[in-house]
Amino acid sequence: MVWVRRGLVGIAGLLVLALLVTTASGAVFARRSAPSTGGELALPGLDAPVEVLRDEHGIPTIVASSSDDLFRAQGFVHAQDRFWEMDFRRHVTAGRLSELFGESQLETDSFVRTLGWRRVAEAELELLAPETIRMLEAYAEGVNAWAEGRTGSELSLEHALLPLSGASGYVPEPWTPADSVAWLKAMAWDLRSNLEDELLRARLLGVDLGEGREWQDLFPAYPDRHPPILPAGGEVVDGRFTPATGIADPDDAPVATTAAAPSDALDVTDPAVEEVLAAAQQALAGAPMLLGDGREDGIGSNSWVVAPERSATGSALLANDPHLGPAQPSLWYQVGLRCEPVGEACPYHVLGYSFSGVPGIVIGQTDRVAWGFTNLGPDVADLVIERIDGDRVQTPEGWEPLEVRTETVAVAGGEDVELTIRIGPNGPLFSDVSAAAAEVAQGTSSATDDPDAGADGEVEHAVALRWVALDPVATADAVPLLMRARDWDSFRAAALRFEVPSQSLVYADVDGHIGYQAPGRIPVRRSGDGTLPQPGWTGEATWERFLAFEELPWTFDPPEGVLATANQPVLAPGSEPFLSSDFNLGYRAARITELLEAQDQLSLDDLLAIQLDAHNGNAANLVPALLAVPADDGGTDDGTAADIEAIQAVLAGWDLQDAADSAGAAAFNATWRHLLAATFHDELPEWAWPSGTARWWEIVRGLVDEPDAAWWDDRGTPQRETRDEVLRRAMAEAHAELSELFSPDPTDWRWGAMHTLELTHASFGSSGIAPLEALFNRGPLQLAGGADVVNATGWSATEGYEVNWVPSMRYLVDLGDLDAGRWIHLTGQSGRPFHRHYADQAEAWARGDTLPIRFTPAAVEAAAVDRLTLRPE
C-alpha cells in the first residue's frame, strides 16, 4: 500500500538523491540516526530510572516505577525507532503534507483539512479524563526529549532528504497530545465502512445497465448459510440488549429487510447531482490511506476466542490478525509496559501492539485479560446532497448561511495556498475538494422554483459528509482503561469509551471466561438505512440519536464455547439493533467457524493453522461449474479447446487452497479475473468494475445457476452469450496469460509468483527511481492466500494479482500461560533503513512463522540482549 498516492519529491531532487543512495555513503548517512539500545541515556523529566530491555528482534519491554515515567519512556523509545513515521503521520492527519513535499500533496491536504481531522482532535482533548491527558503529555515529553537538538540525518534519513523536495530548513515542531489523538481520526476514516458502496449505488442509478439487469443485483444480501458473530442472537428490551442463552436455531433467524428506495425528493440521475457525486468519488480517490484501502471490503480482520472446555490446555485462548494495508515500516510496534512494582499508583503490566505516535497498547494482554479487535463495520457515515446558493444552504427551515473557513496551506518550494472550506448543517462539503467539484461550483447548476432561492432562480449542488468521527468524543480514554482491565466488567467499562472507530472486541481472561462486545457511536436515522444519499433540504438526512451502549450486542461465556469475528454481521440480518446493511458477506467467518468446530480440543498450533488457512470459498462454488463446461462447444478451435482442457485438468486436481506454490490457485485466480472482466466490463463504467472480493463471489454464485442471465451477455456483440461461453472464454484467456507469465506447461505455474507483496515505504518508496526504492522498500514476498480467504492477502481484479492488504500482524494468547503466546507483524520494529530490525520479521511473517511472547519478568530478563537505562537528567 502507498499511503499517499501521488509522487512526493521533485524530479530534479530525485536525480540527486538517486546518485546519493547508490554510494556507500548513503548507508553511513542512514545510520547516523540509529538509536542507542544499551548503556545509559538521560531522559529529562523522569522521576526515577527506567529500564528498556530488548530481545533479539528489538522488541522492548519498558520497566518503570511510575505511570508518568512508563509513558514518557514509551514516547522516547517510539521516537528512537520510528520518528520519521510519527512525523509523517502527523503531517497527514493535520493536512500539512504540502509543507514537506510540495504542491503534489495539495489535494490530500485539502481533503483532510476539509474534514477537519486536526480540529476535531484538538476539541477531543477538552473531553478526555485527567489521567488520559497526563498519559498523552508524558508520552509527548518522551518524544520531544529524544528529538531535542537533533536535525536532518540525526532525526532520520528521510528528514535529511527533505531539502530535495523544497523543504529546506525544516525543523520538526514539538510533539503534542493532539498529534497522538489525531491518529484516531485516521483510524476512523480507513475503518469507515460503507461510504464507497453508498456512492456506488447512487451513481449506478443513473447507468443504463440494459434489459434484465438491475443495480440491486450487484449488492446481494448476507447469505443465510453464513454465521453471524452471535449465532444465537439476542434482543433489545427496555433499551438494553440481552444475549440469547441457547444454541442458535437457523429456523428462528429474522427476515432481513430490503435496501431503502431512493428519496422522492432527490433525483440522483440529474446531471448536476451526478456531477457532484462524481466529484465526491474523485475526492475519495485522493484521500490518504493510513491503515489501508477501505474502498471495498478489503480492510477487515479475524479474531476468535476459545473457552477452556474447547481448549487443549484447559485455559481460554485468543487469536487476532487485523487485515490492513501493507506498509514499510509496519503499522504496528510491539512493546511491553510494566510497572515495578505494580500497584495503585502504577497499575500497568501489559504487552501488545501499539501505534508509533500513540501511548499505550491497542491490542494485547495484561496479567489478567487479553483482547483483540476486528472492524465492526456499522454504517457511521452518510452522503447528503445539499442545495447551495452562494454561501447559503437550503434546510427544512429555509436558507441558512454556510460556515466558511479559510486556511493557509504551506507549500515546500512554492507559494502558500489559501483553502476555502464550506461546512453545512450535515457536515463539510467534501465534494469541493476535487477539481470536478470546483468546475461544478463555477458553472453547473439546476433550476428550482423555491421562492427563497437566489435572484437567478438557480442553485448548485454539493455532497456533504455526515460522519460520526467529526463529532468530538473521548475515545482516547479507552486506551488506559483497557490496559487496566482486570475482568469482564472493567473490560466493558473500557469498551464503553471506545466510540470511534467502532470495533468488534473479543475478550478472554485467566479465569477461563470469554466474551464479545460491540462498542461504538452508531446513528439512528430518521429516514432510510444509509445505503443511498439523502437530500439535505427535506430533513430526511437527520440522525435522530446514537444507540446507547446498553443497546449494543454483547455476550459472555456463550454455550458454543467459541466466538469468531470476521467482519460479518453481529446478529442475523433483520435483527435489532440495526447496525448496517453492508457487512462482509461471511466467507471467512464461515470457514473459521467450520475449522473451529472440526476439533474438540484446540491448541495455539491449531489456531495458527486456521489463521494461515488459504481455502478459497469462491473456488468451492465456481470450480464445479468450470469443470462441467465442455471445452469444445462445436465451434472452438483445437488450440483453444486444448488450452481450456489444460486449465480444467489443473483445477480438477486442486485442493482449493491458495498456496504460494499452487498451480491450481494460479489457474483459478487468473480465470476468476478474466471471468469478471468478460461478464461485467461491458455493462459497468470503469469506476464500477468489479474488484473481485466477497460481494462479487456472491453475485457470480447466484448467476452460475442462471446460465441465460442477461449479465452473461456481452453487449458489444450482436449475438447473445451464455454462461458456458463466458466460462470458456475466461479459461482460455487465463491460459494465455499464464503461458505468457510462466510457460504453457502448468507445472511451471505458481500462485505466489503472481501474488507478490512489495513492502513499500509510505513516503519515499514510490518515486520511480530504482536506487531510491531499493533503499526504502523490501520484497517482493511471494504469498499464499487471497481476497476473503482466512489468510487474507487481498488483491484487486481491476489492478492485478499483487497484494494490497494483509494480515498486518498475528497474535495468539494462552491465558493459562502468558509466556506461551506468539506474535509477529509485517516488517520489523525499526523504521530506519539499514537497521537490522527494519524488516527482520518479514520473511518469517510470509512463511507463517511466529515469535515467542515474553511477558513475565523472568521471561523478559532471560530473553534480553540489549539493556538501556534511562536516567533523570
N, C-alpha and C positions, 0 to 999 in steps of 0.2 A: 504494500500500500504506500502511495505517496500522499502524505497528509495535505500538502499544498500543491495544487495541480499544475501550476504554471511555473516556468523557469524562474530561478531565484537570483541568478548572477549574470551580469552583462557579458556579452561575447568577448570583449577585449579582456576583461578581468579573468575570464575562464582560460583564455590562452596563456596568460601569465601564470595562472595557477597551475595549469597542466604542466608547464615547464618546472615549476617548483616541486610538484609531487612526484616527478619522475626521477628526482635525485635522492641520494641518501640523506641529504639534509632535511628532506621532508619528514622522515621518520624521527630524526632528532628534534625537529621543530614540534612535532606532535607530542613528544614525550615530556616537554617542558612542564605540562600541567598535570603529569601523573601524580596521584595522591601518595602521601606518606601513610603507610599502614602499620608501621612499627615504631617503637620508641615512645617519645613523649612530645606532645604539642600543647601549646597554650590555647585555651578557648575562653575568651573573655566572657564574664557573666556567670560562669559556673560557681556553684556553692561548694562543690567538693569534686574530687577526681572522678572521672568516668572511664570505664574500660570498654574498648571496642575489640572484640575477638572475632577474627575472620577465619573461615575454614578454607579448604583447598580451592574452592570455587569463588572465593571473595565474598561469601555471604556473611554479613556481620551480625553479631549479637551484641547489643549495647546494654551495658550494666551500669545503672546509676542509683544514687541514694535518694533522689527526689524526682518528682514528675517533671518539674521545670528542666532539670538537668538532662533527663531522659530525652525529651523532645528537642532541647537545644542541641544535644549531640546528634540526634537523628537528622536535623537540618544540616549540620556540619558534614555528616557522612554522605547524605544525598548530594550535597554540593560537590564533595570530593569526587564522586563518581559520575555525576550526571548534570553538572551545572549548565552546559550548553542546552541540553534538552529542557531544563527548567526555564531558562531564559527565553528560549524559542517558544515554548508553550505559552508563557505569559504574554508574549507579544501577539500570538494568535488570539488568545481569549480577550485581549484588550483591543483588537483591531489595529495593531501597530506593526504589522509585518513590513509595511512600505518603508518604515524608517530604517529597517535593516537591509532590505533587498530591492528597493526602488519601486517604480510605478507599475511593474508587473503584478504587484500584490494589491493594487487599489481595489479590485473587485472583491477580493476576500475581505479586506479591511472594511469596505463599505457594508458587506453583508453582516459581519459581526457587530459593527457599530450600530447598524440599523436595528438589529435585535437587542442591542444594549447589554451584552453579557457582563461587561465590567460594571456598568451602572447597577445592575441587579446584585452582583456580588458585593459591591460596596454597601448597598442597602441591607443585605443579609447580615452584615457584621453587627448591625444595630439590634438584631433579633437573637443573637447567639448567647448562650449561657456564659457566665463569667469564666468557668473552668475551660470552656472551648476557646474563648478569646485568649486565655492565658497559654493554652497549648499552642495556638497559632502564633502568638507573639514570641514564645520561647523558641519555636522552630525557626521563625524568621531571624531571630538573633543568631542562631547557629549558622544559617546560610550566610548571613552578612559577615560573620566572623571569619568564615573561610574566604569569602570574596574580597575582604578588605585589603586594599593595597595592590591587588592583582590587576593586570591589564593584558590585553592581547593574548599571546600564546600562553601566558601564565594562567589564564582562565580556561582556554581550550584552543585547539587548533581552529575550530570554526570561528571563534572570536578573532583570531589572528588574521583570518581570511576576509573578514567583513570589509576592510577598505577597498577590496577589489570590486565590491558591489556599490561603492559610493558612500558607504557608512564610515567615513574616516573619522577618527577621534571618538568612536563610540565607547562609552563607559556605562556599564550596567547600573541601573538605579538600585538602591537598597531593596531587598525583598520585603514584602509586606503581607499581612494576613489576607488582604484582598487578592493577592496573587495566588494564594492557595485555594481560596473559596471559588475563584473564577473557574478553576478546573472542573468544578461540579457542573457548571453550565455546559462545558464541552462534553462531559459525560452525558448529560441530559439530552443534548442535541443529537448525538450519534445513536442514542437509545430511544429515539422519539416515537418509534412505532410506525403508524400507517400514513404519514403525511404524503409520501410519494404515491401510494395507492389511491388516496383521495383525489390527488391531482390527476392521476392517470384516468380514473373513472370519468372525471369531469371532461377531460379532453376527448375521451373516446365517444362521449355522447354526440360529438359533432363529426364523427368519422363515418363515412358510408362503408360499412363492412360487407355489404352485399346481401342478397336474399338468403335466408336460412341461417344467418349468423347474428348473434346479439352480443353486446358488450358484456352482459351478465355472464355469458358462457366463460369469460376469462377470469371470473372471480368465484371459483367453486366454494361451496360450504365446507366446513370442517367435517371430515369423514366420521360417521358414527362408529366405524370399526376401529378408530384410533382412540387411545385413552386420554381423558383429561388428567390434570395433576391430581385432583381429588376425585377418584372414580366413584366413590360412594356419595359425593356431593354434600349438600347441606342447604340451609335456607336462612333467610333474614327474617327474624321475628322480633317485633317491637324494637327495631333499629339495631339488632345485634345478630351477627352471623353465628349460627350453631352448626358445627360439622355433623354429618351423619355418623352413626356409631357402628353400622354394619358393613358387610361386604357389598360392593356395588352390584346392582341388578340392571343389566343393559336394557331390559324392557321398561324400566322406570325412568329412563332418560327423558328430559323435557324436549319439546319440539322447538327447534331453532326458528327464529323469525327471519323473514327475508330482508334484504337491504332496503333502506328507505328510498322512496322515489324522489326525483329532483323537485325542488321547490317550485310551486306555480309562479312565484314572483320573480324567478331568475331563469333566464334563457341562456344557458352556457354555450349554446351554439351561435349566439350573437357574435359577429366578427369582433366587436370591441371587447367583449368578455373573453372570447377565445384568445385574443391577442395578449391580454394581461395574464391569462393562465399560462400561455407560452412564456411570457416574461418571468413569471414565478418559477416555472420549470427551469429556465435558464439561470435564474438566481440560485436555485438549489444546486445546480451543477457547479456553481462557483464557490459553494460553501466549503469551509475546511473540514477535513475528516481526521479527527484526532484518535478515535477509537476504531474506526473502520467505516466502510461504505454501507450506510443504512438504507440505501435506496430500495432494496428488495428485502428478502427475509434471510439475508446472509448473517448479519450480526445476531448472535444468539448465545447459547451456552447449553451445556449439560450439567446437571448436578443430581445426586441422589444420596439418600441416607438409608442405612440398613439397621434394623433393630437387632438386639442381641440374639433373639431366637432364630434369626436367619443368618447369623454371623458364625464363621468358623472359629473365631476367637472368643465368642461369648460376650463380646462387647459391641457397642454401636460403632458403625463405620460411616465415613463420609467421603464422597468423591465430587470433584468440581473441575470443569475445564471450560472457561469462558471463551467463546468464539468471537474474536475481534480481528481488526485489520493487522497484518504483519508490519513490523517496523524495525529499524535498526537505529538505536537500541530498542529492546523490548519495551512495551508499555509498563511492564511490571518490574518491581525491585523487591527482592526477598530480604527480610530482616527480622531479627528477634529483638524484642524490647523487654528488659527485665529490671524491676526494682530490686535493690538489695539493701535492706530486707523488704519483702512485700508486706504492706500494712495499710492502714487507713490513709496515712499521709502520702504514700506512694504505692498505689494498688495494682500496678501492671506487671503481669507476667504473660506475654503474648508473643506469638510468632505468626508470620504470614506474608502476604503480598501487599506492598504499598505502591503508591504512585510517587515518583520523584516530584517534589514540589508540594506535597501534601503530608502533614504529620500523621502518625498513627498507622494502623493496619486496616485494610479494606476487607480482605478475605483472610481468615486464619483461625487460630485456636488460642484459647487461654489454658490454664491448668484445669479448667472445669468443663468448657464447652468448645465446640467448633462450629463454624458456619460457612456456607457457600452461597453464591449469588448466581442467578440467571436472569435474563431480561424478562420481566413480567409481560410487557407488550400491551399495556392498556392504551386506549385512544386518548391521548392527552394533548392533542394539537388539532386545530381546525383551521381550514381556509375560509375566509369570509370575503365575499365580493362587496366592495364598497363603491358607492357613487359619490364622486368628488366634484366640487365646483370651486376651483381656485384653492383657497385654504380652508374650505368648508367641507364637511362630510354629512351626508344625509342619514339621520337616525329616525327611529319611530316617532320621536317627539319633534322632528323638523331638522333644519340645518343647524349644525353646531361647528364651532371652529376646530380645526385640527391642531394638535400640538406640533409645532415646527421647531426643530432643533438644528443648530449649525455647529458642526465640529470641524476642527482642523486636523488634517492628516499630514504628518511629516513624511517626506519622501526622500530617501537616500539618493544623493546625486541629482536632485531636481527641486522644483519649487513646491512649497506646501500647497495642498489641495483643500478647498472648502467643500464639505459634505453636508447636504441638507437632508434631514431625516424627518419624515412625516409620520405621525402616530395618531391613530383614531381610537374610538372607544373600544374597538375589538383588537387592538394591537398595532404594531408597526406595519407600514405599507412596504412589505419586503419585496414586492414586485418592482418597486422603484430602483432596486439595486442594479438590474440588468440594463444593458443598452437598449434592448427592445422596449422596456418599460419607459425609458426616457423618451423614446420616439412616440410612444402612445401618449404620454403626458403632453407632448408638444403638438400632436396633431390629430390623434384618433379619438373620436367621441361618438356618443349616440344620443338621440333626441329623447326628451322627456316632456310630459305635459304637467309636471309638478309645478304649481304656482310659485313655489319658493326657490326654483332653480335660478341659475344666473340669467342675466338680461338676454343672452342669446338663446336661451331655452335649451342649452346643451350641457351635458356633464361628461366627465371621463370616468373610467373605471379603474380600480386598483385592487390588489389582493392583499388583505391584512392577515396576519398570523396571530391567532389566539392560542397561546401555549402556556402550560402551567409553569414552566421554568422562568417565565418573565415576571412572575409574581414572587417577591422575596419570601423565602421560607428558611427555617433553621436546620436544614439537612445536616450541616457540619456537626451539629450536636450529637448525631447518631454515632460518630466515629469513637469518641471516648467511651460512650455508653456500651457499644459493642465490645470494646476491649476490656470492660469491667464486668461483663455479664457473667453470672455465676450459675444461673438456672433458667428455666423456660420463662418465668415471669419477668426476670430482669432482661432477658433477650428480647421479649416482646416490647418491653418499655423502650429499648433501643430502637427497635423496628418502627415504633410509633413516630420517631423523629426522622426516619429516612423517607422523606416525602417526594423528593425529586432527585434523580430519576426513580421511577417505580421499578422495584426488583422483586423477583421471587426468592425468598430466603429459606434455606433449609438449615436444620439445626440438629445437633447430636450432643450428648453430654456423657460424662464419666459414669453416671448412674444408669445408663442404658436407655435413656429416653431419646426419641426422635420427634421432629415436628416440622411444620411448614407454616410460613406467614407471608401473606401478600400485603405489603405496605404501599403507601403512595397517595399522592394528591390526584384524584381521578374525578373528572367533571360529570355532573348530571345535567343533560341538555334539555332545553325547553322543547326543541324540535329536532327530528332526525336522529340518526345513530352515528354521526361522524364519518359516514362513508362518502359523502359528497359535500362540496362547498355550499354554504348558505348565504343568502343576501343579508347585508348588514342593516339595510334600511327598514326591514319589517319586524325586527325583534326575534326572528327565528333562530338567529345565531347565538342567542343568550345562553349562558351557563347559569342554571338556577342555583347550584351549590356544588360542593365537593362531597364525595362519600366520606362518612365518618370512619375512623379507624376500626370502630367496633363492627361496622358493616362488612369489612373486607374478609375474604376467606382465610381460614387457618385450620390446622388440625394438629393433634398431639397424640403420639403413640397410636397410629391407626392400626386396625386389626390386620391389614395386609402385611405389616412388618417391614414395608419399604415405602419410600416416597421418591418419585422420579419426576424431575422437571426438565423440559427441553423446549421451552418457549411455546408449548401447546396451551390451550385454554386451561385455566384453573378448574373450572366447572364445565359440565356439558353445555354446549351452546343452547341458549334459551333459558338458562338459569339466571337467578338473581343473586348478587347484584350484576348488572350489565357492566362489563369492562371494555369490550371492543368487539367488532365484527371481523377484525383482521389479525388472526393469530397464525403462527406457523402451523402447517397442516398435519403435523404429528407423525411424520415418518420416523424421525429419530426417536420420538417418545415411544412409539410402538415397538421399535427394535430394542430399545433399552429395557422396556418392560418385559419383552419376550425373553431376553437374556437373563434378567434378574429372576424371573420365575422358573427358569430352567434348572436352577440349583437351589438346594435347601440350605446349604452352609457355604456362605460366600466369604472369600478371603480378599485381602488387598490385591493379591495377584489376579484374582477374578475380576475385581473392579477395574484394574488397569487394562486387562484384556478387553473389557467392554468399552473403555474409552478409546481403545485402538481398533475397535471393530469397523471394518470397511464394507459391510454388506450393503449393496446398492438396492434399496427398496424400489426404485424406479425400474431397474432391470428385472426385478421379480415380476413386475406387471407386464413389461413390454417384450422381454425375450421370447416368451411363448408365441406371441404374435409374429415376431420377426422370423422365427423358425418355421412357422406354418405357411409362410408366403412362398409360392413356387418361384424358384429363381428365374425360370423362363415363362413368360406369360404368353408365349406363342409368337411374339414379335421381338423379343430380346435377342441381341446378337450373342454369339457363343462366348465372346470375351467378357461381356458384361455379366452374363449368366454365371460364368466361372468365378468372377470376382465376388458376386453375391453368395455363391456357394462357399467360397473361402471364408467370408465373414460368418456365415451360418455355422460352418464347421467349428470355428473358434468359439462362437457363442454356445454351441451345444456342449462343449467340454468345460465351460467356465463355471466356477463355483460362486459367481455373483459377488465376489469380493473385489473391491477396487484396490488390489495390492499393487505396489510400485512395480513389481516385475511381471505383472499380468498382461498377457496378450489379449485376453478376453475383455479386461477393463478398457484397454486401448480401443478395441474394436467397438465395444458398446458405446462408449462416450463419444467417439467420433461419429457413430451412427446417430446418436441422440442429437448432437449438434446440427447435423445436416437435416435430420427429420424436422427439427423446429424451424429451420430456415425454409425448407420446402413447403411446410404446412402453413406458416403464419406470415412470412415476409411479404407475400403478395397482398394480403388484406390489411396489414397494420403499417402505420407510418413508422419510420425508423425509431422515433422516441418511445415507441411501444413494443419494439421487438422483444421476443422472449429471452429472459436471462437463463432459463433452464432449471431454476430451483423448484422447491416443492409445489408451489402453485401450478407450475407447468406440468409437473408429474401427474397431478390430479386431473388437470384439463385433458391431457392426452390419454390417461387411463380411461376416462369416460368416452373419448372419441374412438378408441380401439374397438369398442362394442358397437360402433355405428359406422360400418365400412363405407357407406354412401353419404356420410355427413357432408354438408356444404364446405366445412373448413378444410377438407382434404383437397378440394378442387383448386387448381391453380387458375386464378382469374386472368392470368396473362396468356392463356392458351385457348383455342377455340373449343377443344374437347373438354369433357368433364372427367377429371381424375378421381380415382377412388383410393381408399386406404392402402390396398395392396400395391398400387402403382407408386405411391409416395414412399412406402416402406422399402420397396425395391430400389427406388432412386436414392434413398438415404444410405442404404448399404453399399450401393455401387460407388457413391461419392466418398463414403468413408474409406473404402478400399483404395480408391485413387489417392486420397490424402495420406493414408498410412504408407502406401507404396512410395510416395514422394519423400515422406519424412524418414522412413526406415528402408524398406525394400518390399517387393511383392511377397516375400516369404513371411508368413505370420509368426514364425519362431523368432523373428527379429523385432517384433513389436513389443514395446514396453510402456505401460501407462506412466510410470514415474518419469520417463524421459520426455514426455509431453507435459506432465503435470508438475511443473517446477516452481520453486519459490526463490525469488531474489529478495534477499534481506536488504531493503533499500533505505538509505539514510533519509530522514524526513526532510531535510532542507538542502543538502548538497549532493544527494545521491541520484538525481535525475537530470544532470547537466547536459548529457550527451557527449561529454568529454571523457573518453575511456580511462585515462590515467586517474582522473579525479574520482570517477565512480569506483575504480578499483581500490582506492584509498578508503572510502567510506562504506562501500557495500560489501556484502558477503553472499556466498552462494554461487550458482544456484544449487538448491537442495532438490533432490528427486523424491517426491512424496507419494504415499498411499492416500486413500480417502477420496472425498469429493463433496459436492454440494448436497446438504441434507443427509449425508452419511453420518453415523455417530462420530467417526473420526473426520470432523467437518473441515476439510481443506477445500474451501469453495473455489469455484471458477465460474466465469460468465460465458454463456454461449454466444453472446454478441461480441466478445473481445478475444476469446481464445481459451486454451486449457490452463494457462498459467494461474497460479494460486493467488486469490485476492482476499481470503480470510482464513483464519487458522484457529485451532485450539491454542490460545495465546499462552496458556500455562496448563499444567496438570497437577492436581493436588489430591492426595489420598491420606486419610487420617484414621487411625485405630484409637478410639477413645479409651481403650484399655491399656494402651502403651503409647504414650505421646511421643516417644522417640522412634517408634516403628513406622511412622508415616513416611511418605515420599513426596517429592515435589520437583518441578523443573519449570523453566519458562523458555521463551523462544530463542534468546540470544545469549546474554550474559549480563553480569552485574554492571559492568563499566560502559559508559557512553563514550569512551575515548579510544579512537583508532590506534592500533599498535599495542594497546594494553592486553595482557594475557587473558583478561576476563571480558574482552569486548564481544566475543562470540563463542566462548568455550562451552556453552550449553547447546549450541545449535545442532551439531551433528547428533548428539545424544537424544535431543528432543525429536529430531527427524526419525531416528531409529525406534522411538517409543521407549527409550530408557528413562529412568528417573534417578534423582539424587536422594540420599538419606536425609531425613529431617533430624536435626539436633535441637531438642527442646529443653531437657533438664539441664541444670548447671553442670552435672558431671559429664554429660554427653557433649556439651559445648566446649568444656575445658579439654576433653580428650581429642576433639577434632580441630582445635585451634592451631593454625600455622602462622598467624600474624596476631600480635597484640599491640594495640595503640592505647596509650594512656593520655587522656585529655585532662589537663590540669587548669585550675583557675589561673588567670593571668597574674 
